[in-house]
Amino acid sequence: MPTPGRKAAATRKPRQAGAKAALTRNRRAAGRKAVATRKRRAAPGRTGAAMSPRYRTPSDIHPSLSYDDAPAAIDWLCRVFAFTRRFVVHGPSGRVEHSELSLGTGVVMVSSSKPDAGRVSPRRLQGGVAHALSVYVSDPDMHFQQALLSGARILRPLQDEEYGARGYMAEDPEGHQWYFGNYRPGAYWDAA
């Protein structure tokens, strides 16, 4: 018979079970914290994958392009040039404040035009383009066929370049020029 004021041995949880229960509580708390973190990262106005602290692109240069119709441009770039939509921050009136699209290890950032900041779509420029993007693809022939069949405006057909690469030049609906080929800068650099 148990002594008054003390629990009977049969009703006491063994120490191991108590430790196991504490571990379970800690895991549940960690799970709730992870869910809360994911919810913060997927705040209103954002779509696509949550930012991952584990992955970073191997480059330190990331082009940022402005479009008058950024949502349509993102859809087009993904459909025609096979980019993957990774992260989109929507703004008021259908604007895109920031987005990140990937192809291979490269990332391009796309947003709606910001005329007050001097960032506009090439379609607003009076003749000429100030830049072109060069994107590495392992199979330029396949990529060219995909772009051609999807209706891309081809500026220069697929060809072998004098420096050993193979690629083509296309234009997106708002006038950004894109070179897709199997060349990566640095192939002919002198060793430092």
N, C-alpha and C positions, 0 to 999 in steps of 0.2 A: 504494500500500500504506500502511495507516495506521501512524502511529508508535506504538510500544509505550506503554501507559499512557493512550492517548487513544482515544475512541470514533470509529469511522468516521463520516463525515458521513452516510452512508446510514442508520445506526442511530440517529442523534440526531433527536429530535423538534423540529420547527421551533418557534420561540418562540410563534407564534400558536396552534399546537396545544396547547402547554402552558398558555397563558392560557385557552383554551377548556376544557381539562380541569379547570382550577381553578374556572372558572365553574360547570361541571357539578357538581363536588364541593360547591360552596357551595349550589347549588340543591337538591341531595339533602339536605344537612344542614338547610337551611331547611324542606324538606318533612318530614323526620323531626321537627323541632321543632314544626311545625304539628300533626302527627298526635299528638304527645305532649301538646300543649296541649289538643286536642280530647278526648283520653282523660281528662285531668284534669278538664275541664269536665263530661264525661259520667261522673262518678264513680258508684259503686254507689249505688242508691237514687234516682237522678235519671233522669227521662225527659223527652222533649220536646226542643226545639231547644236547642243550646248557647247560653250567653249571648253576645250579639254586642256587641263594643265599639263598633260603628258605629251601632246604633239605640237611641234613648232616646225614651220617650213624651213628647209635648209638654206634658203636665201634671206638676205637682209634687205632686198629691194622688192617692193610689191607695188605694181602699177595701180593707180586709182583713176577710173574713168567716169566721166559725167555723161548722163543721157537725159534728154527731155522726157522720155518715157522709160524710166529705169525698170519698172516691173516687166514690161514687154521685152526690154533688152535682155534681162536676166533669163527669161523664158527662152528667148531666141538663142542666146549663147549656149545654154544647156542643151537645147534640142539640136542645133545645127553644128556647133563646134564641140559637143560632148563634154562641156564643163559640168561640174557637180556643184549644186547649190549647197553651201555649208552653213551660212549664217546671213540672216536678213533682218535689219531693223527698219520697220515701217514707221513713217511719219504721217502727219495730217494730210488729208486730201490725196491719198494714194501715193504719196512720195516715198522714196527709199532713202533713208538718211545714211545708211551704210550697209554694205553686203560684202560677202567673201565667197568667191567661186574658185574651185580648184580644178586643175587638170594635171595629172601626174603629181609632181612635187611642187608645182607652181601655184600661186594664188594671185588672182586679180580682184581688186575691190571695185565695186560699182555703186554709184549713187545717183540720185536725181540731180539735175543741173542746179547750180547755186550762182546765178548771175551776179548777185550782190558781192560775191567773193571772187568773181572773175572766172568761175569754173562753169563752162558751157559745153554743150554737145558740139561736135565738129560741124553739124548741119547749120549752126548759127554763124560759123566763120565764113568770110567772103573769099572763097577760093583757097585751095591748098589744105594740107594737113600738117600739123606741127610734130607729129609722132607716128610711129608704127610699133606694134608689139610683136616680138619674136617669141614663139612658143615651141618648145621641144615636144615632138611626138615620135614614138618609136616606129610607127608605120605610116609615113606620109602618104603613101598611095591609098591606103584604106581611109585615112582621114579626109583626103581630097575627095574621094568618091562620096563619103558621107555628106560633106559640105555641099558638093555639087547636087546630089540628089535631094538635099533639103532646101535648095534654092538660094544658096549663098551667091553673092555677086563676086565672081572670080576676077581679080585684077591682073594676075599673072598666073598662067597655068603651071601645073606640076612640072618641075624640071630639075635636072642635075645642075648644081651650082659649080662655079669654077674652083671653089675652095673645098669641094668634096661632099657637100651636103646635098640633100634632095628635099625640095619643098615647093610651096605655092603661096600666093598672096591673095587674100580675100578682104572684102569690106563688109562690115555689119550694117544694119539698116540705118544707123545714124551717121555713118561715115568714118568710124574708127577702122584703121587698116591693121590687118593681122597677117603675120607670116607664120606658117606652120611648117616645120621641117625637122629633120633628124640631126640638127647641129646644135651643139652646146658651146657657148663662148668659152674660150680658154684653150681650145685644141691646139692653137699655134703659138701660144704665149711662150716666151723664153722663161726658163726656170729661174726663179728669183734667188 
